[in-house]
Amino acid sequence: MKKYQSKTIHIGNMGEHLIASMLSQHCIVRDVSQGKDTGIDLYCEILKKDSLELTLHFFCQVKTYPKILVSPTRNPASVL
């Protein structure tokens, strides 16, 4: 029997991985298991660049859309 995954779950996973890869330049990013829908997708801890000491932490909820929306005047990474 073939296994299928819903398109919305697939799009959500892609969005989470994209944001996690962007944030990983500045912090440690930990996955939150998808078994419980708490609204939190990523748990992040900010690193001090010089000592790699973990400082502040924050939670991240990622919202996705099936199409890529690009602003001609704003770099998506600029929110970091």
N, C-alpha and C positions, 0 to 999 in steps of 0.2 A: 504494500500500500504506500502510495506517495505521501510525503509530508508537505504541508503548505504553511506559509506564514502570511499573516495579513500585510497588505501594503503599508498601512499606517504604522505598524510595529517596525517594519523595515526602514521606513523614512525616519522614524523616531530614533532608531539605533544609529543611523548615519549622522543625524544631527548631534547626538550625544558624543559620538566619536570625533566629529569635527571640532566641537567646542572643547572637548577634553584635550585634543592635540594643540589647540591654540593656547589654552590655559597652562599647559604643561611647561611652557617656557618660563613661567613665573611662579608656579606652585606645584605641589604634589596633588594629583587628582586621583581620587578613589571612587570606584563605582559603588552605587547603591543598588542592591539586588532588585530586580524587577518583580519579584514575587509579591511585594506589598506595594500598593499604589499610594504612597505617602505624599507624592508630589515633588519629592526630592530625587534628582537624577544623579548628581555628583556631589561629593564632599571634597572640599579643597582646603589645603593648608599653604599659606604663602611662605615662600622661602626668602631669607635674606641672601642676596647674591654673593656677598663676600664670605660669609661663614656657613652658608647652607643651613642655618638654624631655622626651624619651623616657627612661625610667628602666629599671625591671625588665621582663623579658619572661617569658612563660609560655605553655605549650601547653594547649589545651583539647580534651577529647574529649567530645562531646555524645551522650548516650543519649536515645532517644525512646521514646514509648509511644503507641499509636494513640488513646488517650483522654486528655483533659485532666484532670489531677488537681489539684484546688485544695484547699489547706489553709485552713480557716476562721480559723486563728490566725496564719498566717505569710504574709507578702507574698513572692512568688517573687523579687522584686528585692532582698530583704533579705540574700541571700547575698553581694551585692556589698559 
